[in-house]
Amino acid sequence: MGAAAKLRVLIVDDEPPARERLRSLLAEIADVEVVGEAVNGHEALKESHDLAPDVVLLDVRMPGMDGLEAARHLNVLEEPPAVIFTTAYDSHAVEAFDAHAVGYLLKPVRKEQLAASLARAGRLTRAQLQRLAAAGEERRSHLAARHREGLRLIPIEEVQYFLADQKYTTVRHVNGEDLIEDSLRLLESEFGAAFVRIHRNALVAVKYLERIERNADGQYFVRLRGCEAPLQVSRRMAGELKERFRI
């Protein structure tokens, strides 16, 4: 972000008075622009996709997806925003540190503290934010898939397999299919314990694996619970698959 550009800020809090206070404080701080508001973690992700803010002011305790979970999703965006937590509780400071937040402000938020955290965020380049996010990544409980009507969250526990195809990855889950932008390499790194690679562009969930078959030509396939069609196993991965499952 350029030195002369205004910091684009997204406010996320389920309490209207808290959002109004932040908006009022931000109006008194130079070179800051409020680009939107959200009332929970789900909305925060949607607005972050749509508005690409530089900074997200994120409440920790919210109904549904809380701020800590939302921060983990924000961390894996291609250009992650800086996250500043705002909360009435000091008990989440360690978790906020683990999420590599730029600031952790206790309510009622004071203008001086807010300005200092925003200044710190303004000094970070996108590359630095990406490195911070990568260092602070934790295993997500959901994946975010973008749709015309908004954002759909897919529980990892319901994912049957991932199939990479050029720029996008298909997620097959118990309720259908979606496209996500996460690479197969990133998904394997994050969820490798629960998934096994069967092909250079396919990961399958171990919990849905029903059986492994071999046809007359010696080609291996896997069958997954809830999936009608079998998935082909590459010859290179067949050996590792047999070793892992003692076939």
C-alpha positions as CSV (number, residue, x, y, z in Angstrom):
1,M,0.0,0.0,0.0
2,G,1.4,3.4,-0.9
3,A,2.5,5.9,1.7
4,A,-0.1,8.5,0.5
5,A,-2.9,6.0,0.2
6,K,-5.6,5.8,2.8
7,L,-5.8,2.7,4.9
8,R,-9.0,0.8,3.9
9,V,-10.6,-0.5,7.1
10,L,-13.4,-3.1,7.6
11,I,-15.1,-3.0,11.0
12,V,-16.4,-6.4,12.4
13,D,-18.4,-6.5,15.6
14,D,-21.9,-8.0,16.4
15,E,-22.7,-5.0,18.7
16,P,-23.9,-1.8,16.9
17,P,-22.6,0.5,19.7
18,A,-19.2,-1.0,19.3
19,R,-19.2,-0.5,15.6
20,E,-20.4,3.1,15.9
21,R,-17.6,3.8,18.5
22,L,-14.9,2.5,16.1
23,R,-16.4,4.4,13.2
24,S,-16.3,7.6,15.3
25,L,-12.7,7.1,16.4
26,L,-11.6,6.3,12.9
27,A,-13.2,9.5,11.6
28,E,-10.7,11.3,13.9
29,I,-7.6,9.5,12.5
30,A,-5.9,10.8,9.4
31,D,-5.5,8.7,6.2
32,V,-8.1,6.1,7.2
33,E,-11.2,5.1,5.2
34,V,-14.0,2.8,6.5
35,V,-15.0,0.7,3.5
36,G,-17.6,-1.6,5.2
37,E,-19.0,-3.3,8.3
38,A,-19.8,-6.8,9.3
39,V,-21.6,-8.4,12.2
40,N,-19.9,-11.8,12.4
41,G,-17.1,-13.9,11.0
42,H,-19.0,-15.2,8.0
43,E,-19.8,-11.6,6.9
44,A,-16.2,-10.6,7.6
45,L,-15.0,-13.2,5.1
46,K,-17.5,-12.2,2.4
47,E,-16.8,-8.5,2.8
48,S,-13.0,-9.1,2.8
49,H,-13.3,-11.0,-0.5
50,D,-15.5,-8.2,-2.0
51,L,-13.8,-5.1,-0.6
52,A,-10.2,-6.2,-0.1
53,P,-9.5,-4.0,3.0
54,D,-6.0,-3.3,4.2
55,V,-7.1,-3.7,7.8
56,V,-9.8,-5.7,9.6
57,L,-10.9,-4.5,13.0
58,L,-12.2,-7.8,14.4
59,D,-14.1,-8.5,17.5
60,V,-13.2,-11.9,19.1
61,R,-16.4,-13.1,20.6
62,M,-19.3,-13.2,18.1
63,P,-22.1,-15.6,17.4
64,G,-21.4,-18.3,14.8
65,M,-17.8,-18.0,13.5
66,D,-15.8,-16.1,16.1
67,G,-13.0,-13.6,15.3
68,L,-10.2,-16.1,15.9
69,E,-11.6,-18.5,13.3
70,A,-12.3,-15.7,10.9
71,A,-8.7,-14.5,11.2
72,R,-7.4,-18.0,10.2
73,H,-9.5,-17.7,7.0
74,L,-8.3,-14.2,6.4
75,N,-4.7,-15.4,6.7
76,V,-4.9,-17.6,3.7
77,L,-6.3,-15.0,1.3
78,E,-4.0,-14.3,-1.6
79,E,-3.5,-10.7,-0.2
80,P,-4.3,-11.0,3.5
81,P,-5.4,-7.9,5.4
82,A,-3.7,-6.9,8.7
83,V,-5.9,-8.0,11.6
84,I,-6.4,-5.9,14.7
85,F,-8.5,-7.6,17.4
86,T,-10.9,-5.6,19.5
87,T,-12.4,-7.3,22.6
88,A,-13.7,-6.8,26.1
89,Y,-11.6,-9.7,27.3
90,D,-7.9,-10.0,27.8
91,S,-8.0,-13.8,27.9
92,H,-7.5,-14.3,24.1
93,A,-4.2,-12.4,23.8
94,V,-2.1,-15.5,23.4
95,E,-4.4,-16.8,20.6
96,A,-4.3,-13.4,19.0
97,F,-0.5,-13.5,19.1
98,D,-0.6,-17.0,17.5
99,A,-2.8,-15.5,14.7
100,H,-0.1,-12.9,14.2
101,A,-2.5,-10.0,14.8
102,V,-1.1,-6.5,14.3
103,G,-2.9,-5.3,17.4
104,Y,-5.0,-6.5,20.4
105,L,-7.2,-3.7,21.8
106,L,-9.3,-3.9,24.9
107,K,-12.7,-2.3,24.9
108,P,-13.5,0.5,25.3
109,V,-11.0,1.1,22.5
110,R,-9.0,4.3,23.0
111,K,-8.1,6.5,20.0
112,E,-4.3,6.6,20.8
113,Q,-4.1,2.8,20.9
114,L,-6.2,2.4,17.7
115,A,-4.0,5.0,15.9
116,A,-0.8,3.2,17.0
117,S,-2.1,-0.2,15.7
118,L,-3.2,1.3,12.4
119,A,0.2,3.0,12.0
120,R,1.8,-0.4,12.6
121,A,-0.5,-2.0,10.0
122,G,0.3,0.8,7.5
123,R,4.0,0.1,7.8
124,L,3.5,-3.6,6.8
125,T,3.7,-4.4,3.1
126,R,1.5,-7.1,1.5
127,A,4.5,-9.4,1.3
128,Q,5.2,-9.0,5.0
129,L,1.5,-9.7,5.8
130,Q,1.7,-12.9,3.7
131,R,4.7,-14.1,5.6
132,L,3.1,-13.3,8.9
133,A,-0.1,-15.2,7.8
134,A,1.9,-18.2,6.7
135,A,3.8,-18.3,9.9
136,G,0.5,-18.2,11.9
137,E,-1.5,-20.7,9.9
138,E,-3.5,-23.2,11.9
139,R,-5.7,-26.0,10.7
140,R,-9.0,-24.5,9.6
141,S,-12.3,-26.1,10.4
142,H,-14.0,-24.8,7.2
143,L,-13.1,-23.9,3.6
144,A,-14.5,-20.8,2.0
145,A,-15.9,-21.1,-1.6
146,R,-17.1,-18.0,-3.4
147,H,-20.4,-17.9,-5.2
148,R,-22.4,-15.1,-7.0
149,E,-24.8,-15.1,-4.0
150,G,-22.0,-14.9,-1.5
151,L,-19.6,-17.1,0.4
152,R,-20.2,-20.7,1.3
153,L,-18.4,-22.4,4.2
154,I,-17.6,-26.1,3.8
155,P,-16.8,-28.1,6.9
156,I,-13.5,-30.0,6.5
157,E,-15.2,-33.0,8.1
158,E,-17.6,-33.2,5.2
159,V,-15.0,-33.1,2.4
160,Q,-14.6,-36.4,0.5
161,Y,-11.9,-35.3,-1.9
162,F,-10.0,-32.5,-3.6
163,L,-9.3,-32.5,-7.3
164,A,-7.0,-29.9,-8.8
165,D,-7.6,-28.4,-12.2
166,Q,-5.3,-25.7,-13.4
167,K,-6.1,-22.5,-11.4
168,Y,-8.9,-23.9,-9.2
169,T,-9.5,-26.9,-7.0
170,T,-12.8,-28.9,-6.9
171,V,-14.0,-29.8,-3.5
172,R,-16.3,-32.8,-3.4
173,H,-18.3,-32.9,-0.2
174,V,-21.4,-34.5,1.2
175,N,-23.6,-31.7,-0.1
176,G,-22.2,-31.4,-3.6
177,E,-19.2,-29.7,-5.2
178,D,-17.6,-26.3,-5.1
179,L,-14.6,-24.6,-6.5
180,I,-11.9,-23.0,-4.2
181,E,-8.7,-21.2,-4.9
182,D,-6.5,-23.1,-2.4
183,S,-3.8,-25.1,-4.1
184,L,-3.5,-28.9,-3.6
185,R,-0.1,-28.4,-2.1
186,L,-1.4,-25.9,0.5
187,L,-4.4,-28.2,1.4
188,E,-2.1,-31.3,1.8
189,S,0.3,-29.3,4.0
190,E,-2.6,-28.1,6.2
191,F,-4.8,-31.2,6.3
192,G,-2.3,-34.0,5.4
193,A,-3.1,-36.1,8.4
194,A,-6.8,-36.5,7.3
195,F,-6.2,-36.9,3.6
196,V,-4.0,-39.1,1.4
197,R,-2.7,-38.2,-2.1
198,I,-3.7,-40.7,-4.8
199,H,-2.7,-38.7,-7.8
200,R,-0.6,-35.6,-8.5
201,N,-4.0,-33.7,-8.7
202,A,-6.1,-35.6,-6.2
203,L,-6.4,-35.9,-2.4
204,V,-9.0,-38.1,-0.7
205,A,-10.3,-38.1,2.8
206,V,-9.2,-41.1,4.8
207,K,-12.5,-41.2,6.8
208,Y,-14.5,-41.6,3.6
209,L,-12.2,-44.3,2.1
210,E,-14.2,-47.5,1.7
211,R,-11.9,-49.8,-0.3
212,I,-9.1,-49.9,-2.8
213,E,-9.6,-51.9,-6.0
214,R,-7.3,-53.2,-8.8
215,N,-8.6,-54.0,-12.3
216,A,-7.3,-56.6,-14.8
217,D,-4.7,-54.2,-16.1
218,G,-3.2,-53.7,-12.6
219,Q,-4.6,-50.2,-12.3
220,Y,-5.7,-49.2,-8.8
221,F,-8.8,-47.2,-7.9
222,V,-10.3,-46.0,-4.6
223,R,-14.0,-46.0,-3.7
224,L,-15.2,-43.4,-1.3
225,R,-18.4,-43.5,0.9
226,G,-21.0,-41.3,-0.7
227,C,-19.3,-41.1,-4.1
228,E,-20.6,-43.2,-7.0
229,A,-17.6,-43.1,-9.3
230,P,-14.2,-44.6,-8.3
231,L,-11.1,-42.4,-8.4
232,Q,-8.0,-43.5,-10.2
233,V,-4.7,-43.9,-8.3
234,S,-1.5,-43.1,-10.2
235,R,1.1,-45.8,-10.4
236,R,3.6,-43.7,-8.5
237,M,1.2,-43.2,-5.6
238,A,-0.1,-46.8,-5.6
239,G,3.0,-48.0,-3.7
240,E,2.6,-45.4,-1.0
241,L,-1.1,-46.1,-0.7
242,K,-0.5,-49.8,-0.3
243,E,2.2,-49.2,2.3
244,R,0.0,-46.8,4.3
245,F,-3.0,-49.1,4.4
246,R,-1.0,-52.4,4.5
247,I,-2.5,-53.8,1.3
